[in-house]
Amino acid sequence: MEPTPEQSPHHAYPDHWEADVVLRDGGTARIRPITTDDAERLVSFYEQVSDESKYYRFFAPYPRLSDRDVHRFTHHDYVDRVGLAVTIGGEFIGTVRYDRIDDTGRPASAPADEAEVAFLVQDAHQGRGVASALLEHIAAVARERGIRRFAAEVLPANNKMIKVFRDGGYTQRRSFEDGSVHLTLDLEPTEKSLAVQRGREQRAEARSVQRLLAPGSVAVIGTGRTPGGVGRTVLRNLLAAGYTGRAYAVNRAFDEGLATLDGVPAHRSLGEIDEQVDLAVIAVPAHRVPEAVADCGEHGVQGLVVLSAGYAERGAEGRELQRELVRQARSYGMRIIGPNAFGIINTAETVRLNASLAPESPARGRIGLFTQSGAIGIALLSGLHRRGAGLSSFISAGNRADVSGNDFLQYSFEDPDTDVALLYLESLGNPRKFTRLARRTAAVKPVVVVKGARHSGTNPPGHAVPVSRIPDTTVSALMRQAGVIRVDTVTEMVDAGLLLAGQPLPAGPRVAILGNSESLGLLTYDACLAEGLRPRPPIDLTTAASPQDFRDALAEALADGTCDAVIVTAIPWVGENGEAETGDGQVLAEALTKAVAGGSAKPVAVVHVEIGGLAEALAAASSTAAPRPRTVTPAAQPRAATKATTARATTARATTAGTPEARGAATAPAAPATPEAATAPEAATSQEATPRPGRIPAYPAAERAVRALAEAVKYAQWRRQAAVPGKIPEFLDDTIDEAGAAALIEAQLATAPDPRGRPLSHDEARELLGRYGIDVRPTLPAPDPEAAVAAAARLGYPVALKTTAPHLRHRADLGGVRLDVADEEALRRAYGELTDLLGKPAELLPVVQAMAPRGVDTVVRASIDAAAGAILSFGLAGAPSELLGDTAHRLVPATDRDAAELIRSIRAAPVLFGWRGSAPVDTAALEELLLRLSRLVDDHPEVVSVALEPVVVAPQGLTVLGASVRLAPPPARSDVGPRRLPNY
C-alpha cells in the first residue's frame, strides 16, 4: 500500500513493517501501517466495537469517531506518530497507535524517547492474541524510531489490557494515578520477553497445523463427476479411511439436481453448504484456484490443501502466481499446504483423515512424517507400510509456499500422539529458526532429517529461499549440534524412525549380539565397530536353536548390566530334509516379544535373513502398544543371569570367550552412565512411569540395523548432555570491551560506503580483536633488508621472516617462511634467499614477527552464512583442514561445552592430546579463544568473517600469529524481531 500525497515525502510508507502473523487460535492475520486511505475501514471497525471496549479506550462514553478523530488516527508521519492495524479480509479487527511525548506528556519529536501507546480490538476477536501480536510489532517499530519506553494509561477494570502488558515480558513499572493504572514499559528485549514471544509463536503455529490435521468438516473442491481424477480420488480416499467428520463434494460444474456423490452431499459452491467448512482440498486447474480460494475465504474456511500444480515449479511466472496465492489465502486468515501438494493424513482415532492421493491410509502409529516431495512421500508411505509401521500424521507440502518443516516441528513438539518426527527437506526457509525449533523438539523426542539437494548449491524448483554457501558437511554438523539425527537416505530415515518410535533410547554404546548364525553375528559385530559402537562377542545359539532358546538368550541379555542394547540375528531353521523352514516367523516373533514383555529399558533390534513373516509378526505383536517413555535411562544394574535352558546354548556362549573379538571387547571399560533424564517437564507429564514393550524393528541387513542403533546411541548421548546445557563463562565479561569494539566497527564502516564492506588491515584487525581479549602477535613490514634488521631489533631475536602476498600467505611449503632466525647475519641471508627464490620485495610484501613457542598449528574461523547464520569453525592448519576437510563447526553463540566439543570432534584431535608421546597442548586456552571469537561475532553482526591462522597452541598458552577480519553491514535476520510468517 503506497502513501498518499498528504503524507510527508521524507517519511515514506514503511512497507517492511507489513507482516503476516499466526494468532493464538491458529488463524492468520496481516499487520500493516495505517494510511489515509483507511478512513472508511477505521469507521467501520469502530462501529463494531462494543461500548464497553470504547469506554476502556477513551475513559468515557465515545459512541462514534469525529471527522477530526478519523483524520488524526489515519494521518501519521511514521516516526513520532505511528498506527498499525490488524486486518482479515481487508477489514480492521484491531489497532494500536503510539505518539511520542516529552517528560511532561506533551507531543514531542526526537530525541525524546518515550511514547504513549493505546490499543483497541474488536470484541469478536478478543482472546485470539491480537493485542499481544500488536504489542510485539509496535514495540519493534518504536525501537527502530529511537523510542525506548512506552507509557500507557489503563482503567483498573480493563484486566485484559493490563494482562497484555504484564505478560509481554518487558521490564515495567506500575503506579496508580488519578483513578487509572499508569504503566511504563522498557522496550529493550529481555530474556523473558523473547521467551514469551517464542512461546506464543510455538503455540500459535502448532495450533495452525493442528487445525489443518483435525478438521471437523472437509470440502473437496474440484471433485469430478465421473470416477478418476485428482479430486474424486481424494474424496474416495477420505471416505475409505473412515473420516469421522463431515465431507462435501464441490464442483461448480455439478448439475443442479445432483444431491450426493459417493454418498456425501454435492454442491456447486461452498455458499450452498449450511455449515462452516474447516478444511478445503483444492484440486482444480491453477487458473481457477484464485476463484476457489476467494470462495473459501468468504465462507470462513480455516485452511487449504492445494493439490493443483502450475506454480513456482514452472518458473518465474509461476512463482509470482504462487506468491499471490499465499497473499490471497492469508488475507482471509487461512494457511496453505502446497501448492503442488500430495496431501495430508491424520490417523488419530477421533479424526481418521486421509486427504491425500495415497490410496491406503497408513496404520495408526507414533511417527510424524513431513516431506517436501510427493514422490518421496509416496516412497516413505510405502516403505513404512511394508515394514508394518504406522504414522500419527503425514504432510506432503509440495512447493511449501506456506506451511513448512518449521511449522511441523512446532506441531510435533506438543503432539501427544507423535514420538518421532521424520522430515524430508529440500530447502530450509529459515535455517536459524529451524535449528532453534529442532533443538527444543529434540530435547523431548527424536527428529530425523534427510536433506535433499545437498550438493547442488541451489534450491529445488518452487523453493524461493536463501541459498546456503556452506558445505553439506557443515550443515550436517550444525544439525547434529541441535540434536537432529541427520541421515543420507530415506531408507535410513525409515530404519532410524522404526527403532526410535518402538524402542527406548540406549544408555550407552555397549551392544550384545545373539543369534543362530555365527557368520551373521560376525557381520553385525564388524558393523558395530565400524559405527563406533562397542559390541560384546556374538553369542552363537547355533542353527539348532529354538524360539525358546532365542527368548531365554534375549531375556538374559536384557538383564545383563554390561550391555546397553541387543541385536538379535536370525536365519531360517533347517528342517530334517535339509530344506530351510521359512514359516516360523510368527513363532519367533512371539518368543522375542515375550522376552521384552518385562519392560526392559534397553532397545532391541532384529536382523533376519529370509524368515517369512517375521517383520510383519513383530509389528502385529505390538501394534496396540502404549506410547513409550522418551527418557534416557542409565545402564541397568547387573542382575543374576537366568540359567540357560539348553546345553547347546550354554556351550555356544562359552566358546566365544576364546575368540580374538572376545579378548578385545570383553575387557573394554564400561561407558559412564548418566542418570539424568533428558525429558522436558512438558513431555514427562504425558508419559508412563514404566516402559512397556514397543514394536521390535526388523532389518534385512546387519548394516542397516546397526546404523539405526548407532544413531540412537548418539542421539541419547546428546539428550543427556542437553539436559545440563553449556554456559558462557562470566570471566569473559571482565576482559571484553563491547562498547569500544562497537565504536571501532562504526568508524571503520563509515569509511567504506560499499555495502559489501571492507577488510581490515593487520593493525586494525589487531585493535578490534584486542577489545575481546584476543592478542595477535604484531608483525612489522620489511620492504628491504635494512627495515627487516630494524624490525628484528625492535621485536627481539629469534624472529620469523615471512611473505604476506596473497598467493603465498600460509604457504610454508613454497618456501615463503623462514623460522628461528637467530641474529642479523642470519636474517640478511634469509632475506636474500627469499627474494632470490620468490621475487622482489614489492611482490612478496615480507614482514618480521617474533617467534612463538613451539606447538600445534591450528586455524580458527568465524563467518556469517546468509542462510545458516554465524558459524564458528576449528581445525588443524594445513593439510588436515585444507586437503582432508577435517574441520568442525558450531553455531554461534557457542557455550563452554560447544567449545570443548569443537576441538575434540575433528579426526586429528589426538594430535592435541599427546599423540605418540608428544606433550599435550593447552586446550583450555584454545577453548577460551573460541569463546571469545564467538562472543565477538555474536555481539557485532557487522563482523562477517574472521580467520585466525595460524594459532600455535603450546603446552602452556597459545599464540595467534595471523588474523584477517572483514566488516560489512549486518545481513538481515529473519529469526529476530516480532513474530511473522515468512514470504517465500
Secondary structure, DSSP 8 states (H G I E B T S, - for coil): ----TTS-TTS---GGG-EEEE-TTS-EEEEEE--GGGHHHHHHHHHTS-HHHHHHHHSS---S--HHHHHHHH---SSSEEEEEEEETTEEEEEEEEEEE-TTS-B--TT--EEEEEEEE-GGGTTSSHHHHHHHHHHHHHHHTT--EEEEEE-TT-HHHHHHHHHT---EEEEEETTEEEEEEE-S--HHHHHHHHHHHHHHHHHHHHHHHS-SEEEEET--SSS-SHHHHHHHHHHHTT-SSEEEEE-TTS-TT--EETTEEEESSGGG-SS--SEEEE-S-GGGHHHHHHHHHHTT--EEEE----SGGG-HHHHHHHHHHHHHHHHTT-EEE-SS--EEEE--TTT-EEEES-SS---EEEEEEEES-HHHHHHHHHHHHHTT--EEEEEE-TT-SSS-HHHHHHHHHH-TT-SEEEEEES--SSHHHHHHHHHHHHTTS-EEEEESS-SSSS--TT-------S-HHHHHHHHHHTT-EEESSHHHHHHHHHHHHHS-B-SSSEEEEEES-HHHHHHHHHHHHHTT-EE---EE--TT--HHHHHHHHHHHHH-TT-SEEEEEE--EE-TTS-EE---HHHHHHHHHHHTTTT-SS-EEEEESS-TTHHHHHHHHTTT-------B------------SSHHHHHHHHHGGGSHHHHHHTT-------------HHHHTTS-SS-------EESSHHHHHHHHHHHHHHHHHHHHHTS-----THHHHT--HHHHHHHHHHHHHT---TT-EE--HHHHHHHHHTTT--B--EEE-SSHHHHHHHHHHH-SSEEEEE--TTTTT-GGGT-EEEEE-SHHHHHHHHHHHHHHH--HHHH-EEEEE-----EEEEEEEEEETTTEEEEEEEETTHHHHTS--EEEEESS--HHHHHHHHHSSTTGGGGGTGGG-----HHHHHHHHHHHHHHHHH-TTEEEEEEEEEEE-SS-EEE--EEEEE------SSSSS------
